[in-house]
Amino acid sequence: MKDAEIAVIGDGQVIYRGEELRQDDELVWLHLMHLAKKTHLGDCIDFTPYSFIKMLGWPIKGQSYDRLRVCLSRMQATAIRFQSKRLDTFISVSLILKFRSRNDNNENLSRWEVWVGEEMRLLFDEEFLTRVNWETRRALPDGIASKLFGYWSSHRKPFPVKAETLIKLCGSEMELRHFRIELRKALDVLVKVSFLESWEVKDDLVTVARRH
């Protein structure tokens, strides 16, 4: 993707350059942000790959180590430009500055190291960080439900949103009529995992109530 504009709601703009990110990357990023709470952004975040993979719920095998390494590599090769009134400027950052997972002999290290730039404090500081229930997110299948979960996690009282807006936020390439069907299934899933209390679709406007 070359300077692709990412759908946002409200004030601001997000421009992305790099390989399209997967929901694997989202899980890895969220857990990195969780680990980063124990240190200062800009400092090294170190962990055992075993513990990291276990927290993600991935099988403990060599392929999962490679899967994690690919996610980190993909996020390192990104450029994301943000503009908002809160930042009061454009800022361009990479999700990950660098990481180290192998030694000079190309052997896996017992502890991996990841560096996230200090600039991320503007976006993920304690005051602005969205609280995501980790267990609920891991229980959701990748797809519309997990994307809506991430979006509505930042709203204590979600406001009504058009289905055509949600399809853009989800990055779905479905026809809108097919998306509406899958959207209803995803909303039922979010109720089942006790994230939503209820939902309603009326005149193509989606209204949800979060469970607290």
C-alpha positions as CSV (number, residue, x, y, z in Angstrom):
1,M,0.0,0.0,0.0
2,K,1.4,3.4,-1.0
3,D,0.2,6.4,0.9
4,A,-3.3,4.8,1.3
5,E,-5.8,6.7,3.3
6,I,-7.3,4.6,6.1
7,A,-10.9,5.1,7.1
8,V,-11.4,7.0,10.3
9,I,-14.5,8.5,12.0
10,G,-14.4,12.1,13.2
11,D,-11.5,14.6,13.1
12,G,-8.1,13.5,11.7
13,Q,-6.5,11.6,8.9
14,V,-4.4,8.4,8.7
15,I,-2.1,7.7,5.8
16,Y,-0.4,4.3,5.5
17,R,2.5,3.0,3.5
18,G,3.7,-0.6,3.7
19,E,2.4,-4.1,3.5
20,E,-1.2,-4.6,4.4
21,L,-1.5,-5.5,8.0
22,R,-3.3,-8.6,9.2
23,Q,-5.2,-9.3,12.4
24,D,-2.3,-11.4,13.6
25,D,-0.4,-8.1,13.6
26,E,-3.1,-6.5,15.7
27,L,-2.8,-9.2,18.3
28,V,1.0,-8.9,18.4
29,W,0.8,-5.1,18.6
30,L,-1.8,-5.1,21.5
31,H,0.4,-7.5,23.5
32,L,3.4,-5.4,22.8
33,M,1.6,-2.4,24.2
34,H,0.6,-4.4,27.2
35,L,4.3,-5.3,27.9
36,A,5.3,-1.7,27.2
37,K,3.3,-0.6,30.2
38,K,6.1,-2.0,32.4
39,T,8.7,0.2,30.7
40,H,9.0,3.5,28.9
41,L,8.2,3.7,25.2
42,G,11.5,4.1,23.4
43,D,13.2,1.6,25.8
44,C,13.7,-2.1,24.8
45,I,10.7,-4.4,25.4
46,D,12.1,-7.9,26.0
47,F,10.3,-11.2,26.4
48,T,10.6,-14.9,25.8
49,P,9.0,-15.9,22.5
50,Y,7.4,-18.9,24.3
51,S,5.5,-16.7,26.7
52,F,4.5,-14.2,24.0
53,I,3.1,-17.0,21.7
54,K,1.4,-18.6,24.7
55,M,-0.4,-15.4,25.5
56,L,-1.6,-15.1,21.9
57,G,-3.1,-18.6,22.1
58,W,-1.0,-19.8,19.2
59,P,0.3,-23.4,19.2
60,I,3.8,-23.8,20.8
61,K,5.8,-24.9,17.8
62,G,8.5,-23.6,15.4
63,Q,5.9,-22.3,12.9
64,S,4.5,-19.9,15.5
65,Y,7.9,-18.5,16.2
66,D,8.2,-17.8,12.5
67,R,4.7,-16.4,12.5
68,L,5.6,-13.9,15.3
69,R,8.9,-12.9,13.5
70,V,7.0,-12.2,10.3
71,C,4.5,-10.0,12.2
72,L,7.3,-8.0,13.8
73,S,9.0,-7.6,10.4
74,R,5.8,-6.5,8.7
75,M,5.2,-3.8,11.4
76,Q,8.7,-2.6,11.2
77,A,8.4,-1.9,7.5
78,T,5.6,0.6,7.9
79,A,5.1,4.3,7.8
80,I,1.9,5.7,9.3
81,R,1.2,9.4,9.1
82,F,-1.4,10.8,11.6
83,Q,-3.0,14.2,11.7
84,S,-5.5,15.3,14.4
85,K,-6.4,18.4,16.4
86,R,-5.0,16.7,19.6
87,L,-1.6,16.2,18.0
88,D,-1.8,19.6,16.3
89,T,0.5,18.5,13.6
90,F,1.3,15.7,11.2
91,I,3.5,12.9,12.6
92,S,4.9,10.0,10.7
93,V,6.0,6.9,12.6
94,S,6.7,3.2,12.2
95,L,4.9,0.8,14.4
96,I,8.2,-0.8,15.4
97,L,11.6,0.8,15.2
98,K,13.6,-2.5,15.3
99,F,13.6,-5.9,16.8
100,R,16.2,-8.7,17.5
101,S,15.2,-12.4,17.6
102,R,18.4,-14.1,16.4
103,N,22.1,-13.9,17.3
104,D,25.0,-13.6,14.9
105,N,24.9,-17.3,14.2
106,N,21.3,-17.0,13.1
107,E,20.1,-18.9,16.2
108,N,16.9,-18.0,18.1
109,L,17.6,-15.9,21.1
110,S,16.1,-17.0,24.5
111,R,14.7,-13.5,24.9
112,W,13.6,-11.3,22.0
113,E,13.9,-7.6,22.0
114,V,11.6,-5.0,20.4
115,W,11.9,-1.2,20.3
116,V,8.9,1.1,19.9
117,G,9.5,4.8,19.2
118,E,8.8,7.4,21.9
119,E,6.5,9.2,19.5
120,M,4.0,6.4,20.1
121,R,3.4,8.1,23.5
122,L,1.3,10.7,21.7
123,L,-1.0,7.9,20.6
124,F,-0.8,5.3,23.3
125,D,-0.1,7.3,26.4
126,E,-2.0,6.2,29.5
127,E,-4.5,9.1,29.1
128,F,-5.5,8.1,25.6
129,L,-4.9,4.3,25.5
130,T,-8.0,2.3,24.7
131,R,-8.5,-0.5,27.2
132,V,-9.1,-3.8,25.4
133,N,-10.3,-6.9,27.2
134,W,-7.5,-9.3,26.1
135,E,-9.4,-12.5,26.9
136,T,-12.5,-11.4,25.0
137,R,-10.4,-10.3,22.0
138,R,-8.6,-13.7,21.9
139,A,-12.0,-15.5,22.0
140,L,-13.2,-13.8,18.8
141,P,-12.7,-15.2,15.4
142,D,-10.7,-13.0,13.0
143,G,-13.1,-11.0,10.8
144,I,-15.8,-8.4,11.2
145,A,-16.6,-9.3,14.9
146,S,-13.0,-8.7,16.0
147,K,-12.7,-5.5,14.0
148,L,-15.9,-4.1,15.5
149,F,-14.7,-5.1,18.9
150,G,-11.5,-3.1,18.5
151,Y,-13.5,-0.1,17.3
152,W,-16.2,-0.1,19.9
153,S,-13.7,-0.8,22.7
154,S,-12.8,2.9,22.5
155,H,-16.4,4.0,23.1
156,R,-18.1,3.8,26.5
157,K,-21.4,4.7,24.8
158,P,-21.1,4.0,21.1
159,F,-23.0,6.3,18.9
160,P,-25.1,5.0,15.9
161,V,-23.1,4.3,12.8
162,K,-24.1,3.6,9.2
163,A,-23.4,0.1,7.8
164,E,-21.7,1.7,4.9
165,T,-19.3,3.4,7.4
166,L,-18.6,0.2,9.2
167,I,-17.8,-1.6,5.9
168,K,-15.1,1.0,5.3
169,L,-13.7,0.7,8.9
170,C,-13.6,-3.1,8.5
171,G,-11.7,-2.8,5.2
172,S,-14.2,-5.3,3.7
173,E,-14.4,-5.8,0.0
174,M,-17.9,-7.4,0.2
175,E,-20.9,-5.9,-1.5
176,L,-22.8,-3.9,1.0
177,R,-25.8,-6.2,0.9
178,H,-23.6,-9.2,1.7
179,F,-21.8,-7.2,4.4
180,R,-25.1,-6.4,6.1
181,I,-25.8,-10.2,6.5
182,E,-22.3,-10.9,8.0
183,L,-22.6,-7.7,10.2
184,R,-25.7,-9.1,11.9
185,K,-23.9,-12.4,12.6
186,A,-20.9,-10.5,14.0
187,L,-23.1,-8.5,16.3
188,D,-24.7,-11.7,17.6
189,V,-21.1,-13.0,18.3
190,L,-20.3,-9.8,20.3
191,V,-23.4,-10.3,22.4
192,K,-22.5,-13.9,22.9
193,V,-19.1,-13.0,24.3
194,S,-20.7,-10.5,26.6
195,F,-19.1,-7.4,25.0
196,L,-22.5,-6.0,23.7
197,E,-25.7,-5.9,25.7
198,S,-27.8,-5.4,22.6
199,W,-27.9,-4.2,19.0
200,E,-30.3,-2.8,16.5
201,V,-30.2,-2.1,12.8
202,K,-32.8,0.4,11.6
203,D,-32.8,2.3,8.3
204,D,-29.2,1.0,7.8
205,L,-28.1,2.7,11.1
206,V,-26.4,0.4,13.6
207,T,-27.0,1.1,17.2
208,V,-25.3,-1.0,20.0
209,A,-25.2,-0.9,23.8
210,R,-22.0,-2.1,25.5
211,R,-22.1,-4.4,28.5
212,H,-20.4,-2.8,31.5
